[in-house]
Each structure stands twice: as C-alpha cells, then as structure tokens.
Amino acid sequence: MKGILNGAYTNRNWQYGHNNEVQLTEVTNRHLLTKIPNSKFKPMTNLTYIMPCFIIADLKISVSFYVDKLRFEIRYMGPDESPYWAIVGRDNISIMLKAVAPDIKPIPNRTRHEWAPSDAYISTAEPDTLFEEYRSNGVAFSKPIHDNSDDLRGFEIEDADGYVLFFGRPNL
C-alpha cells in the first residue's frame, strides 16, 4: 500500500517476521519504521547503497576501461604501494574492482548460465541518451539499445573482464 503520511511519501509492505508473525514495514522519506504486532514503531537502519564487486584480471586495464570508455571516475585505489583494488563510479553508482590473485579469474554470470546474461543492472532515466553518449565515445556494445524480454529499455556493454553491464529502465 502506498500513500501520503503527514506530507511524506509512504510505502508500506507486509512481510513475515520471526516465528511467522506479520510485520508492517513503513518507509517514508524521513526514516524507516517497523511495526510488530502489539508493539510500538521502532526506528530501523535505512539501507542506502549497494555496490557490485567484480573479480578482475588486471586492475590497470579494468580501471582504464571504466574511466576512458564509460567516463567513470576513480573514487579509490589501493593500497598505495601496490594497488590491487579500486572503486570506480559515475553519478550515484559505483563498482568495486578487485584483482585477487593471478590464478583467480573473472567469472561473469553469462559463463555460468544463459538465463543470467547481466552482471549488473545500472538504472538510467534516459537509456537512449546514454547510448548515444557512449556510441560517440567509441564504446562497443554487446547489445545496442533495445526493448528486452523483461520489458526493459536499454543496452549492454561487456567490460574488459567480460562482465556484462545492462544500462536501462523499465519501459514506461
């Protein structure tokens, strides 16, 4: 159930809690509250961010792809003396890249099962505009802009380690 509560956007979800007791979780633009039957509302932690972590073969090559082709920025690289991991990002999204060891290779989802073609879904309000930006920057697409079978509009790019990034949005 969605609605307005005291002028704030509200989203209510019923879910089963411990011992199958029903809980109501209420999300507002101020905080997250949980109501357990016969108790008062209690503040809960508000999760705000998730970042995929890709095991990569070569940090320099991977970072270069994201920075030079996708116009991401380096948000962290370390350790200073011999970097083996980095966080790259653009706008509100980030991806962690980590070269674990020479014998630990990347394993993109598509190599494990055909029904899992993407390794990351990156939401964008205007996939057509971003597609044109990337095309003008010489990015190669594993799938150009299209409407897929999940009713999403977007495109796919394979990074330097074979991970597939889907940039898109639900069809409106």
N, C-alpha and C positions, 0 to 999 in steps of 0.2 A: 504494500500500500504506500503510495506516495502522496504528499500533501504539504501544506504550509503549517508550521507550528510557531507561534509568536514571531511571525515575519521571517522565519528561517526555512530554507528548503529542508524537507524531511524525507527520508527513505526508511521504511520500516520493513524488516524481514523477520518472519517467524522461523525458528530453527530448533532442532532437538539439542538439548544440552546434556549434561552429566545425568545418568540414570533416566534417560529419555524424558526429562522434564522439558516442557516447551519454554523457550525463551524468546523474548522480543528484543531485537537489536534495533536501535533507532539512531540513524546517522543524521546529524544536522551540519550546517556549515560552521558550527562553533566547536562541537565535540562529539564524541561517540558515547552513548549510554546503553547499558544492558539492563533489562527488567527481568528478574527471575521471579516467578510467582511467589506471592506473599513476602516480597522484599521491596526495598526502595531502589530507585535508579542509582547506579554506581558508575562513576567515570571509568572508561576503558582506554587503553592505548589506541591511538589513531595511527594506523599504518599509512605511510605517505609515498613510498617509493620502492621500486624493485629494479634490479639490475642483473641482466644475464651475465654469466661468467663463461667465456669461451676459452677452452684449452687450445693454444695455438702452437705452431711450429717455430716461428721466428718473430720476435717482438718488433724488430725494426720494420720488417716487411708488412706486418699486420697494422701497426700504427700508421705507417705511411699510406696504406690503402684508405683507412678511415679519414685521415686528415686531408690527403691530397685529392681523393676522389669524392668523398661524401661530405667534405667540408666540416668535419667534426673538429673539436679542439682536444688537446691533451689536458686532462684535468689532474692527472697524477701519473708519475712514472717512477718506479723504484725497485730496489734500493739504489741510492746514488752511485755506489761504486760498481755495481754490475746489475743493471735493471733486467728483471725478468717478468714484470707485470706492469700493466698500465690501466688507467681508466680514461676512455675517450667518450666524448659526448657532444651533443648539439641540442640546443634549446633545453627541454626538460628531461631528456633521456640520456642514459649513459650505458656503456658496455664495458665490462672488465675483460681484459685480455691477459692471459697468463701462459707463459712458456714454462711448463712444469719440469720437463727433462727431455733430452734428445730422443729417448725411446718411447715417450708418451705422446702419441699423435692425436690430432683433432679427430673427433667422430661426430660429424654433422648428423642430424636426425634423419635426413633422407637416405643415408647409408644404412640405417637400421630398419626402416620400414617405409614403403612407398606412401602410406597414408599420413606420414609426418614430414611433409616437404619443407616446412619452415623451422628455423631455429629461434627466430624472434619475430614477433609481430610488433611493428612500430606504427602507432596511430598517428595519422596526419589528417588534418581537416581538408586539405586540398591535394590529393594524390596526383592529379593531373599537372598541377603547377610544379610540384616537386619533381615529377618525372621529367618535365621539360628542363628544369634546372640541372638535373643530373645528366640528361642527354647532352646538353650543351657543354658539360664538363668532361665529356668523353667516357662516361660510365657505361660498362657493358651490362646488359640486363639478361638474367636467366629467363624472365618472362616480362614483356613490356606491359604497359598499362592495359588492364582488362578487368572484367567483372568475373570473379571466380565462382566455383560451385558452392561456396559458403556464403554467397551473396555479399561479397566484399569487393570494393573497387580499389585496385592498387597495382603494384608491380613488385617483382622480385629481383634482388641483386645477390649474387654469390660473392662473398668476401674472399680475401687472399687465402684463407684456410678451408674454403668450401662451405662455410656456414651460409645458409640462405636467410636473408632478411626480407620480410614482406612489409612494405610501406603502404598503408591504406586505411580505409574506413568502411564501415557498413554502408551499403547502398541506401540512399535516402529516398 
